[in-house]
C-alpha cells in the first residue's frame, strides 16, 4: 500500500478569503492531477501567472488585480499548493506539463506567461518546450542556483520551519519575523494559506533549485522575453544578471530598486509598474 501523502490543511478563515478575490475558480486535469486556477476574466490577452515555491495562487491576488485593465490574469495553484492536488516528481518538466494542461484545458489562445521565483523557471521551461504557443514570457527573479553553482540562499530548513509554524497555527506577527518588509495584508494571507503547501512539494522543488540548471533552458527561451530582478536579491545577483544578459542578449532586463527576491512584496508599486512595462509590447 502506498504511504499516505503528507498532511495539508486550510483553516476556514483561509477559504473565506476566496470570497474577496475578484476571480472565478477553474479546474483542469494534468494527467490524474487536478489543478486549481484563479481566473480574473475579461477580454484581454490571457496571462498565466505561476507563483513561487510556497505561494498559493491567492497570494498573488494583489498583483493580479492590478493587471486586469491590461490582460486577463489566470493564477495557477501549482501542484502541491493551494487547492491543487499534490503528488508527482515536482520536476521542472512536470510543472511545465501542468502549465501546458492549464493552457489547453482552458482553451487559452497564445497566452503570455509570467512567473515569480519557482514560477519563473516553470515559465521558461514551458516556453522552451514549445508544446503550446505563447506570446511571450516575463520572469521574475528566477533562481539561478544549480549544478556547479552556489546553493539557493534560503535553506530548506528555513522553508520547512515556516511550514511547521503554519501547520501549528501562525499569524501575521510571526510571518513578519521572516518577512518584515511585506505589506500587513500579505503577511496575514501567508499565515492562513502556507499550510496548504505540501512538505514534499517544497522539499523536491528546493532540491530542484540546486539540481536543475536554469541556464540550461534560459538561452533557448523564445522571444519576446523579459527578466525582472531585485536590486538587493540574493537569488539573482548582479553577477547572475550579467551572465543571463550575456547568454540571452535579446531579452529585456529591469532591475527593481529597493527590492530583494520578493519583488512585489518588497516594493509593490515599482515592481508592478515594471511588470506592466514588460507586458505591454508583448500584447500585439
C-alpha positions in Angstrom: 0.0 0.0 0.0 1.3 3.4 -0.9 2.1 5.7 2.0 -0.4 8.5 2.7 0.5 11.9 1.4 1.8 14.4 3.9 -1.0 16.4 5.7 -2.1 19.7 4.2 -4.7 21.9 5.8 -6.6 25.1 5.3 -8.5 26.9 8.1 -12.0 28.1 7.4 -10.6 31.7 7.6 -8.4 30.9 4.6 -11.2 29.5 2.5 -13.2 32.6 3.3 -10.5 34.7 1.7 -11.7 33.5 -1.7 -15.0 35.4 -1.3 -13.0 38.6 -1.5 -11.0 37.6 -4.6 -12.4 39.0 -7.9 -11.8 35.8 -9.8 -13.5 32.6 -10.7 -12.1 29.2 -9.7 -11.4 27.0 -12.7 -10.3 23.4 -12.6 -8.2 21.4 -15.1 -6.6 18.0 -15.1 -2.9 17.3 -15.9 -2.9 13.5 -16.1 -4.5 12.4 -12.9 -3.7 15.7 -11.1 -6.4 18.3 -10.5 -5.2 21.8 -10.8 -6.9 24.9 -9.5 -6.7 28.3 -11.3 -8.0 31.7 -10.3 -9.4 33.3 -13.5 -9.8 37.1 -13.3 -11.7 37.2 -16.6 -12.0 40.0 -19.1 -11.4 40.3 -22.8 -7.7 40.9 -22.6 -4.9 38.6 -23.7 -4.6 35.7 -21.2 -1.6 35.9 -18.7 -0.8 32.7 -17.0 0.7 33.5 -13.6 3.0 30.9 -11.9 3.8 31.7 -8.3 6.8 30.7 -6.2 7.7 27.7 -4.1 5.5 28.5 -1.1 3.0 30.8 -2.7 -0.5 29.5 -3.4 -2.4 31.3 -6.2 -4.3 33.6 -3.8 -1.1 35.1 -2.5 -0.6 36.7 -6.0 -4.1 38.3 -5.9 -2.7 41.7 -5.0 -0.6 41.6 -8.2 -3.2 40.0 -10.5 -6.0 42.5 -9.7 -3.7 45.4 -10.7 -3.3 43.9 -14.2 -6.9 43.3 -15.2 -7.1 46.5 -17.3 -4.2 45.2 -19.3 -4.6 41.4 -19.5 -6.7 38.5 -18.3 -4.7 37.1 -15.4 -5.1 33.4 -14.6 -3.1 32.5 -11.4 -2.2 28.8 -11.0 -2.2 26.9 -7.8 1.0 24.9 -8.8 0.7 21.3 -7.9 1.2 20.7 -4.2 0.0 24.2 -3.3 -3.3 25.8 -2.5 -6.3 23.8 -3.8 -4.4 21.8 -6.4 -3.6 18.1 -5.8 -0.2 17.1 -4.6 1.9 14.3 -5.9 4.4 13.5 -8.7 8.0 14.3 -9.1 7.8 18.1 -8.8 10.4 18.4 -11.6 10.5 21.4 -13.9 9.3 19.4 -16.8 6.4 18.0 -14.8 5.5 21.6 -13.7 5.7 22.6 -17.4 3.3 19.8 -18.4 0.9 21.1 -15.8 1.1 24.6 -17.3 0.5 23.2 -20.8 -2.6 21.4 -19.4 -3.9 24.7 -18.0 -3.4 26.4 -21.3 -5.0 23.6 -23.4 -7.7 22.7 -20.8 -8.9 26.3 -20.5 -8.6 27.0 -24.3 -6.2 29.9 -23.9 -5.1 31.3 -27.2 -1.4 32.2 -27.2 -1.2 33.4 -23.6 1.6 35.3 -22.0 3.5 33.6 -19.2 4.6 35.3 -16.0 6.3 33.5 -13.2 8.0 34.6 -10.0 10.9 32.6 -8.5 10.0 28.9 -9.0 7.2 30.0 -11.3 9.8 31.9 -13.5 11.7 28.7 -14.0 8.4 26.9 -14.9 7.6 29.7 -17.4 11.0 29.4 -19.1 10.8 25.6 -19.5 7.2 25.8 -20.8 8.2 28.3 -23.4 11.3 26.3 -24.5 9.3 23.0 -24.8 7.0 24.7 -27.4 4.2 22.2 -26.7 1.8 25.2 -26.6 2.0 28.5 -28.3 2.8 31.5 -26.1 3.1 35.2 -27.0 6.0 35.9 -24.6 7.3 35.4 -21.1 8.2 37.6 -18.1 10.4 36.0 -15.5 10.6 37.5 -12.0 13.8 36.8 -10.1 14.3 33.2 -11.3 16.5 31.0 -9.0 19.9 30.8 -10.8 21.3 28.2 -8.4 22.1 24.9 -9.9 24.8 22.2 -10.5 28.2 23.8 -10.1 26.7 27.0 -8.7 26.1 28.3 -5.2 23.3 27.0 -3.1 19.8 28.5 -3.1 20.1 31.3 -0.5 17.1 30.2 1.6 17.7 26.8 3.2 15.2 24.0 3.1 15.1 24.0 6.9 14.0 27.7 6.8 11.1 26.8 4.5 10.1 23.8 6.5 10.3 25.8 9.7 7.9 28.3 8.4 5.6 25.5 7.1 5.6 23.9 10.6 4.5 27.2 12.1 1.7 27.4 9.6 0.5 23.9 10.3 0.7 24.5 14.0 -1.2 27.8 13.5 0.5 31.1 12.9 -0.4 34.8 12.4 0.9 37.9 10.7 3.2 38.8 13.5 5.1 35.6 13.3 5.2 35.7 9.5 6.6 39.3 9.9 9.6 37.8 11.7 10.7 36.1 8.4 9.3 38.7 6.0 9.3 42.1 7.8 9.0 44.2 4.7 5.8 42.8 3.4 2.5 44.7 3.5 0.5 43.6 6.5 -2.4 42.1 4.5 0.1 39.8 2.6 1.7 38.7 5.9 -1.8 37.7 7.2 -2.7 35.9 3.9 0.5 33.9 4.1 -0.2 33.0 7.7 -3.6 31.5 6.6 -2.5 29.8 3.4 1.0 28.5 3.8 -0.2 25.2 5.4 -1.9 24.4 2.1 1.6 23.7 0.7 2.7 20.0 0.7 6.0 19.4 2.5 7.2 17.0 -0.2 6.5 19.6 -2.9 8.6 22.2 -1.1 11.4 19.7 -0.5 11.5 18.4 -4.0 11.4 21.9 -5.5 14.2 23.1 -3.3 16.3 20.2 -4.4 15.5 21.2 -8.0 16.8 24.7 -7.3 20.2 23.1 -6.8 19.9 20.1 -9.2 18.1 21.6 -12.2 20.1 24.3 -14.1 18.1 27.4 -15.1 20.9 28.3 -17.5 20.3 25.1 -19.4 17.0 26.5 -20.5 17.4 30.2 -20.4 19.3 30.8 -23.7 16.6 28.9 -25.6 13.6 30.9 -24.2 11.9 32.3 -27.3 11.3 36.0 -27.6 9.9 38.2 -26.6 11.1 37.7 -23.0 11.9 39.9 -20.1 13.6 39.3 -16.8 12.8 41.4 -13.7 15.1 41.1 -10.7 15.6 42.8 -7.3 18.4 45.2 -6.9 19.1 43.5 -3.5 18.1 40.0 -4.4 20.4 37.2 -3.2 18.7 34.9 -5.8 19.6 36.9 -8.9 22.8 38.6 -8.1 24.5 41.3 -10.2 26.8 38.6 -11.5 23.9 36.3 -12.3 22.1 39.1 -14.1 25.2 39.8 -16.2 25.5 36.1 -17.1 21.8 36.0 -18.1 22.2 39.1 -20.3 25.2 37.6 -22.0 23.5 34.3 -22.7 20.3 35.9 -23.9 21.2 39.3 -25.5 17.7 39.8 -27.0 16.0 39.6 -23.6 14.8 42.8 -21.8 16.1 43.3 -18.2 14.7 45.5 -15.5 16.3 45.9 -12.0 13.8 46.7 -9.3 15.2 49.2 -6.8 14.7 48.7 -3.1 13.6 45.1 -3.6 15.1 41.7 -2.7 13.8 38.4 -4.1 10.2 39.1 -3.2 9.8 41.9 -5.8 6.1 42.7 -5.4 6.1 42.3 -1.7 9.2 44.4 -1.1 8.4 47.3 -3.5 4.9 46.8 -4.9 4.3 50.0 -6.9 7.7 49.9 -8.7 7.6 46.1 -9.3 4.1 46.3 -10.7 5.0 49.2 -13.0 8.0 47.2 -14.3 5.8 44.1 -14.9 3.2 46.2 -16.8 6.0 47.8 -18.9 7.4 44.4 -19.7 4.0 43.1 -20.8 2.8 45.9 -22.9 5.0 45.3 -26.0 4.0 41.6 -25.9 0.3 42.2 -26.3 0.4 42.8 -30.1 
